Amino acid sequence: MSVHAKKYDRRNLKWNGWGWNDATYDLKGHDDELFRVLSETTGATELPATPSVDWEAIPLKPSRIAKRTQATFAASLSAEAVVAVDAYERIFHSMGRSYYDLLRLRAGQLSEVFDLVVYPACVEDVQAVVRACVKNGWALVPFGGGSSVVGGVEAEKGEDHKAIVCLDMTRMGRVLEVDRYSLVARVEAGCYGPVLEETLQRQGLTLGHYPQSFEFSTIGGWIAARSSGQQSNRYGTAAAFLVSARMVMPSGELRTLDVPKTAAGPSLLQVIAGSEGMLGVIVDVTVRLHAVPTFRDYRGVLFPSFGAGAEAIRRIVQAGIPAAMLRLSDEDETHFLTMVSTMSPRKKLRQKLLDRVLQLRGMGTRPCILLLGVEEDDAAWGAAARDRALSIARECGGFHVGAAPGTSWYAGRFNMPYLRDIIMDRALGVDTLETSALWDNLDATYQAVRGALLRELNGRGAVMTHISHSYSAGSSLYFTFFFARDLDDEVGQWERLKRAASDAIAQTGATISHHHGVGRDHAPWMAAEVGESGLELLRGLKHVADPTGILNPGKLLPPR
Ligand SMILES: Cc1cc2nc3c(=O)[nH]c(=O)nc-3n(C[C@H](O)[C@H](O)[C@H](O)COP(=O)(O)OP(=O)(O)OC[C@H]3O[C@@H](n4cnc5c(N)ncnc54)[C@H](O)[C@@H]3O)c2cc1C
């Protein structure tokens, strides 16, 4: 077993939460203060303990694949492949890591689990698994890090399927080739973010793709779900840095050329990107690289309103200033983040003084923070980009507050998801959703989605929003909402919130997802996204790639 396969052994990872088993969010002893803030925010007067069930207590039906068939199947694979049927593996893989997933995992409510989990070690293994699934009528779900938040890896089968197999790609996790001259690398699909970056950075190179889930997601999952990293303004989104890909389909293999650009018809490469495991299994991809930046500068600018900050981002991006990150929190998110980061009495006092200064500066009592990040491999260039961006920010009413907020965000940029587990232990819920819209539709989308969530929460929660990916034509909007869980109807409560927000997104003409993808949860809104003719085209592609419909049933396409 390779060192990294050992490290990412599923037993080292939480089956019902985020990340490593032995890691958590460090509240630095301020647990009571955090829950006071949360109970104030959600109006929850009591926060009873709501612990997870133990995975060993979850009743599982035996695998629907007979032992003898399992043995024949395993024998058709390479010696390095692994076939697992034990309860931990079946439960761990049964769904992704959204709030809705954790709700059901923690309650032990699994309507389906995989009958078999397979870790292929090479392309021939993937081909053999696909053939076996077609032959036996088993559904097959490609699985990377399993960090989907839209139900993308849920164990699900069609009526005719006799069993469900999970294809965990993480044993195919090598960087196969680095071409320093063309600045590209060919990477196996199951390569985890840290493994990829460690390998590249040893050679002075980087992909620069850092989604918040970076440590626990794979390059195949990034491409399949069209992910966006926190510095996407500089390094591009997954679909943009993809140069070529190879995908094994039940109907054969699709391999695109290693070229920087082609005009040879519609882009099949961009059909692979976003295919979410329903057309084929991505086995390797070639991606565009950059030199590791020598200049990295993150700092904060406060604005009197979300609108003023958004205007600064629009102008910075449209001026072509190469900022790596422009992350603007609205009034409620800025307020919440300030409360969480100033829980000690000393920090509270310092914040009070700062608030006074800000009020004198005309910032009001609830400013919005923009985190401006610049990453360049030329320090003078980087400093010039930062200074130009700061100057536009000032013109839009921004007040530069120095590097401290940026440095602190950068240090903790992968930690927040651990906080969700702590919150869920105390009868609270927290979920996120995202969209994107043109600049001239951004405020209407913001108001509509926020309003829909607040109406549904009915005083029992709070909604916070930020912009984190921006383009010359518009930007993303990312909503986080906290709420007191309705312990008698947790799933119904989540369904109502999701429906309210997604309907609002569709009504404003924004997209159902800027970077999480569609999966099962967003499939009902795909008709609003691409229309009936668009859906028929996608169904046609599916039919050609996967004629018997074994791949990832129930995802991306709504039922007819
Ligand atoms: C706490 C948290 C933070 C997150 N932050 C971000 C963020 O900042 N940016 C962002 O874009 N997303 C984010 N996500 C969502 C998620 O991490 C991304 O969608 C990511 O791209 C999924 O990668 P994965 O390897 O975990 O894929 P999985 O979750 O395993 O799979 C995702 C989809 O891709 C398919 N798939 C996976 N591998 C393959 C393959 N080799 N071939 C074909 N299909 C495949 C699956 O079937 C599924 O449909 C976050 C999720 C969580 C839980």
The ligand as an SDF file (V2000), in Angstrom:
LIG
                    3D

 53 58  0  0  0  0  0  0  0  0999 V2000
  -16.5820   21.2230    3.7230 C   0  0  0  0  0  0  0  0  0  0  0  0
  -16.6460   21.2810    2.2310 C   0  0  0  0  0  0  0  0  0  0  0  0
  -16.0760   22.3390    1.5630 C   0  0  0  0  0  0  0  0  0  0  0  0
  -16.1450   22.4040    0.1700 C   0  0  0  0  0  0  0  0  0  0  0  0
  -15.5500   23.4480   -0.4640 N   0  0  0  0  0  0  0  0  0  0  0  0
  -15.6070   23.5210   -1.8100 C   0  0  0  0  0  0  0  0  0  0  0  0
  -14.9730   24.5990   -2.5090 C   0  0  0  0  0  0  0  0  0  0  0  0
  -14.3470   25.4740   -1.9210 O   0  0  0  0  0  0  0  0  0  0  0  0
  -15.0650   24.6030   -3.8670 N   0  0  0  0  0  0  0  0  0  0  0  0
  -15.7150   23.6260   -4.5490 C   0  0  0  0  0  0  0  0  0  0  0  0
  -15.7380   23.6740   -5.7700 O   0  0  0  0  0  0  0  0  0  0  0  0
  -16.3380   22.6140   -3.9060 N   0  0  0  0  0  0  0  0  0  0  0  0
  -16.2840   22.5220   -2.5770 C   0  0  0  0  0  0  0  0  0  0  0  0
  -16.8920   21.4830   -1.9200 N   0  0  0  0  0  0  0  0  0  0  0  0
  -17.5980   20.4460   -2.6990 C   0  0  0  0  0  0  0  0  0  0  0  0
  -16.6920   19.2750   -3.1210 C   0  0  0  0  0  0  0  0  0  0  0  0
  -15.5130   19.2450   -2.3330 O   0  0  0  0  0  0  0  0  0  0  0  0
  -16.3350   19.4090   -4.5870 C   0  0  0  0  0  0  0  0  0  0  0  0
  -17.4940   19.1660   -5.3570 O   0  0  0  0  0  0  0  0  0  0  0  0
  -15.2270   18.4720   -5.0810 C   0  0  0  0  0  0  0  0  0  0  0  0
  -14.9680   18.7670   -6.4070 O   0  0  0  0  0  0  0  0  0  0  0  0
  -15.5760   17.0020   -4.9490 C   0  0  0  0  0  0  0  0  0  0  0  0
  -14.3840   16.2570   -5.0970 O   0  0  0  0  0  0  0  0  0  0  0  0
  -14.3160   14.7590   -4.5610 P   0  0  0  0  0  0  0  0  0  0  0  0
  -13.0170   14.1780   -4.9750 O   0  0  0  0  0  0  0  0  0  0  0  0
  -14.6080   14.7180   -3.1170 O   0  0  0  0  0  0  0  0  0  0  0  0
  -15.4750   14.0990   -5.4060 O   0  0  0  0  0  0  0  0  0  0  0  0
  -16.6890   13.2110   -4.9130 P   0  0  0  0  0  0  0  0  0  0  0  0
  -17.4680   13.9050   -3.8740 O   0  0  0  0  0  0  0  0  0  0  0  0
  -16.1960   11.8680   -4.5950 O   0  0  0  0  0  0  0  0  0  0  0  0
  -17.5330   13.1480   -6.2680 O   0  0  0  0  0  0  0  0  0  0  0  0
  -18.1550   14.3060   -6.7830 C   0  0  0  0  0  0  0  0  0  0  0  0
  -18.8470   13.9300   -8.1010 C   0  0  0  0  0  0  0  0  0  0  0  0
  -17.8690   13.5760   -9.0640 O   0  0  0  0  0  0  0  0  0  0  0  0
  -18.0080   12.2240   -9.4870 C   0  0  0  0  0  0  0  0  0  0  0  0
  -16.6460   11.7010   -9.5930 N   0  0  0  0  0  0  0  0  0  0  0  0
  -15.6710   11.6980   -8.6480 C   0  0  0  0  0  0  0  0  0  0  0  0
  -14.5460   11.1520   -9.1670 N   0  0  0  0  0  0  0  0  0  0  0  0
  -14.8190   10.7990  -10.4470 C   0  0  0  0  0  0  0  0  0  0  0  0
  -14.0790   10.1820  -11.4940 C   0  0  0  0  0  0  0  0  0  0  0  0
  -12.8040    9.8370  -11.3430 N   0  0  0  0  0  0  0  0  0  0  0  0
  -14.7000    9.9780  -12.6760 N   0  0  0  0  0  0  0  0  0  0  0  0
  -15.9810   10.3380  -12.8790 C   0  0  0  0  0  0  0  0  0  0  0  0
  -16.7300   10.9160  -11.9200 N   0  0  0  0  0  0  0  0  0  0  0  0
  -16.1490   11.1510  -10.7200 C   0  0  0  0  0  0  0  0  0  0  0  0
  -18.8500   11.5530   -8.4300 C   0  0  0  0  0  0  0  0  0  0  0  0
  -19.5860   10.4740   -8.9500 O   0  0  0  0  0  0  0  0  0  0  0  0
  -19.7420   12.7040   -7.9770 C   0  0  0  0  0  0  0  0  0  0  0  0
  -20.8110   12.8570   -8.8750 O   0  0  0  0  0  0  0  0  0  0  0  0
  -16.8260   21.3910   -0.5370 C   0  0  0  0  0  0  0  0  0  0  0  0
  -17.3900   20.3180    0.1480 C   0  0  0  0  0  0  0  0  0  0  0  0
  -17.3100   20.2650    1.5230 C   0  0  0  0  0  0  0  0  0  0  0  0
  -17.9240   19.1010    2.2460 C   0  0  0  0  0  0  0  0  0  0  0  0
  1  2  1  0
  2  3  1  0
  2 52  2  0
  3  4  2  0
  4  5  1  0
  4 50  1  0
  5  6  2  0
  6  7  1  0
  6 13  1  0
  7  8  2  0
  7  9  1  0
  9 10  1  0
 10 11  2  0
 10 12  1  0
 12 13  2  0
 13 14  1  0
 14 15  1  0
 14 50  1  0
 15 16  1  0
 16 17  1  0
 16 18  1  0
 18 19  1  0
 18 20  1  0
 20 21  1  0
 20 22  1  0
 22 23  1  0
 23 24  1  0
 24 25  2  0
 24 26  1  0
 24 27  1  0
 27 28  1  0
 28 29  2  0
 28 30  1  0
 28 31  1  0
 31 32  1  0
 32 33  1  0
 33 34  1  0
 33 48  1  0
 34 35  1  0
 35 36  1  0
 35 46  1  0
 36 37  1  0
 36 45  1  0
 37 38  2  0
 38 39  1  0
 39 40  1  0
 39 45  2  0
 40 41  1  0
 40 42  2  0
 42 43  1  0
 43 44  2  0
 44 45  1  0
 46 47  1  0
 46 48  1  0
 48 49  1  0
 50 51  2  0
 51 52  1  0
 52 53  1  0
M  END
$$$$
